[in-house]
Amino acid sequence: MCRFEFRVKENAPRYTEVGRVTASDLDLFPHNNISFYLHRSHARRLFRIDPDTGILYTLQSLDREVRSVYLFIVGVQYVSLAKARVKVTVDDVNDCTPTWVFPKSPDNDTVHVSFGFGMDDVALAALIAEDADDGDNAKLRSVLLKLTDKSALGDRPNAFTRKLYLNCADCRGLYSGA
């Protein structure tokens, strides 16, 4: 059975062309008339195939975070029947906003930390975020914008020269900022 593999970007609009399934019949006209169809499949709700050209289209926008691969059978009808397996991979676009796992907003967006100022390189808290996108689109970078509670420093204005370590779920490493 032949195999066709196509890729389409997630969130592409309805009726986006995915690819073209091909077949040939060496018979002469009118016995070489070919017709393509989606063989008994869930794919009929998501894809349409032009019966004359074999061009495959989406019927709706596809979301990679819901499903990243679709496998189905395309039939070719002429004097006899033939089938081909089709694989459509949905490519990720950066469409998901990162979310905080800890601390969780809006009900709990505060981390209380107690530590001794005499220690070297103390981790203040583990702030965890995640992104449902894939690959480079899921990489997160964290930056400490400002310290809002200056009273936490007491009479030591330079006390916040220690490092704040951030460990993001999908960062593929540790980041530190002064």
C-alpha positions as CSV (number, residue, x, y, z in Angstrom):
1,M,0.0,0.0,0.0
2,C,1.4,3.4,-1.0
3,R,2.1,5.9,1.7
4,F,1.8,9.7,1.5
5,E,3.1,12.0,4.2
6,F,2.1,15.7,4.5
7,R,2.6,18.5,7.0
8,V,0.3,21.4,7.9
9,K,0.8,24.3,10.4
10,E,-1.6,24.3,13.3
11,N,-4.3,27.0,13.3
12,A,-4.2,27.2,9.5
13,P,-7.6,28.3,8.2
14,R,-10.3,26.0,6.8
15,Y,-9.7,24.7,3.3
16,T,-5.9,24.9,3.6
17,E,-4.3,22.6,1.0
18,V,-2.4,19.9,2.8
19,G,-1.0,17.9,-0.2
20,R,-1.9,15.8,-3.2
21,V,-2.5,12.1,-3.4
22,T,-1.6,10.7,-6.8
23,A,-2.5,7.6,-8.7
24,S,-2.4,6.5,-12.3
25,D,-4.2,4.1,-14.5
26,L,-2.5,3.1,-17.8
27,D,-5.8,2.3,-19.5
28,L,-6.9,4.5,-22.3
29,F,-9.9,6.9,-22.1
30,P,-12.6,6.4,-21.0
31,H,-11.3,3.5,-18.9
32,N,-8.7,5.5,-17.1
33,N,-11.1,7.7,-15.0
34,I,-9.9,7.8,-11.4
35,S,-11.8,9.0,-8.4
36,F,-10.3,9.7,-4.9
37,Y,-12.3,9.3,-1.6
38,L,-11.6,9.2,2.1
39,H,-12.1,5.6,3.1
40,R,-14.4,5.0,6.2
41,S,-12.6,7.2,8.6
42,H,-12.8,9.9,11.3
43,A,-10.8,12.0,8.9
44,R,-13.9,12.9,7.0
45,R,-14.8,15.4,9.7
46,L,-11.4,17.1,9.4
47,F,-10.3,16.6,5.8
48,R,-11.7,16.7,2.3
49,I,-10.2,15.2,-0.8
50,D,-11.1,16.5,-4.2
51,P,-12.3,13.4,-6.1
52,D,-10.8,14.4,-9.4
53,T,-7.4,15.9,-8.4
54,G,-6.6,14.1,-5.2
55,I,-5.8,17.4,-3.4
56,L,-6.4,17.1,0.3
57,Y,-7.8,20.1,2.3
58,T,-8.5,20.8,5.9
59,L,-12.2,21.3,6.9
60,Q,-11.3,23.1,10.1
61,S,-8.4,24.6,11.9
62,L,-6.2,21.9,13.5
63,D,-4.7,22.3,17.0
64,R,-1.4,20.4,17.6
65,E,-1.8,20.6,21.3
66,V,-5.0,18.5,20.9
67,R,-3.7,16.1,18.3
68,S,-0.4,16.2,16.4
69,V,-0.7,13.3,13.8
70,Y,-3.6,12.0,11.7
71,L,-3.5,8.6,10.0
72,F,-6.2,7.6,7.5
73,I,-6.8,5.8,4.3
74,V,-7.5,7.4,0.9
75,G,-9.3,5.2,-1.6
76,V,-8.9,5.3,-5.4
77,Q,-11.7,4.1,-7.5
78,Y,-11.4,3.1,-11.1
79,V,-12.0,-0.3,-12.7
80,S,-10.8,-1.9,-9.4
81,L,-10.2,-0.3,-6.0
82,A,-6.9,0.7,-4.5
83,K,-6.0,2.3,-1.1
84,A,-3.1,4.4,0.2
85,R,-2.2,5.3,3.7
86,V,-1.9,9.0,4.5
87,K,-0.1,10.6,7.4
88,V,-0.7,14.3,8.2
89,T,1.5,15.9,10.8
90,V,0.4,19.1,12.4
91,D,3.4,21.4,12.9
92,D,3.5,23.6,16.0
93,V,3.2,27.4,15.9
94,N,3.9,29.5,19.0
95,D,0.2,29.9,20.0
96,C,0.2,28.9,23.7
97,T,0.9,31.4,26.5
98,P,3.2,30.0,29.2
99,T,1.4,29.4,32.5
100,W,2.7,29.5,36.0
101,V,2.6,26.1,37.8
102,F,4.0,27.5,41.0
103,P,3.1,29.9,42.3
104,K,-0.4,29.6,40.9
105,S,-2.2,32.8,40.0
106,P,-4.6,34.6,40.7
107,D,-5.4,33.0,44.1
108,N,-1.8,32.3,45.1
109,D,0.9,34.4,43.5
110,T,3.2,35.0,46.4
111,V,6.2,33.0,47.6
112,H,7.3,33.5,51.2
113,V,11.0,32.9,51.7
114,S,13.1,32.9,54.9
115,F,16.8,32.5,54.7
116,G,20.0,33.7,56.4
117,F,21.8,36.5,54.6
118,G,25.2,35.0,55.6
119,M,24.9,32.1,53.2
120,D,26.3,32.0,49.7
121,D,24.2,31.5,46.6
122,V,20.9,30.6,48.3
123,A,18.0,29.5,46.1
124,L,15.1,31.8,47.1
125,A,12.3,29.8,45.5
126,A,11.5,27.5,42.7
127,L,9.3,29.3,40.2
128,I,7.8,26.8,37.8
129,A,6.2,27.6,34.4
130,E,5.2,25.5,31.5
131,D,4.2,26.0,27.9
132,A,2.1,23.5,25.9
133,D,3.8,24.3,22.6
134,D,6.5,22.1,21.2
135,G,10.3,22.4,20.5
136,D,11.7,25.9,20.4
137,N,8.2,27.3,20.9
138,A,8.1,25.7,24.4
139,K,11.4,27.1,25.6
140,L,10.9,29.6,28.4
141,R,13.2,32.4,29.6
142,S,12.7,34.1,33.0
143,V,13.8,37.5,34.0
144,L,13.5,39.2,37.4
145,L,12.0,42.6,36.6
146,K,12.1,44.3,40.0
147,L,11.9,43.7,43.7
148,T,8.7,45.2,44.9
149,D,9.0,44.7,48.7
150,K,12.0,46.8,49.7
151,S,11.2,46.2,53.4
152,A,12.4,42.6,52.9
153,L,16.0,44.0,52.6
154,G,15.8,45.8,56.0
155,D,18.7,48.1,56.5
156,R,20.9,46.3,53.9
157,P,20.1,48.0,50.6
158,N,22.7,45.7,48.7
159,A,21.5,42.5,50.3
160,F,19.8,41.4,47.1
161,T,23.0,40.7,45.3
162,R,22.5,37.0,45.8
163,K,21.2,35.0,42.9
164,L,17.6,34.0,42.3
165,Y,17.5,30.6,40.6
166,L,14.5,29.9,38.3
167,N,13.8,26.3,37.2
168,C,11.2,26.3,34.4
169,A,9.6,23.0,33.5
170,D,10.4,23.2,29.8
171,C,13.5,25.5,29.9
172,R,16.0,22.6,29.4
173,G,18.2,24.1,32.1
174,L,18.6,26.6,34.9
175,Y,18.7,30.3,34.6
176,S,20.0,32.7,37.2
177,G,19.7,36.4,37.4
178,A,21.3,38.9,39.8
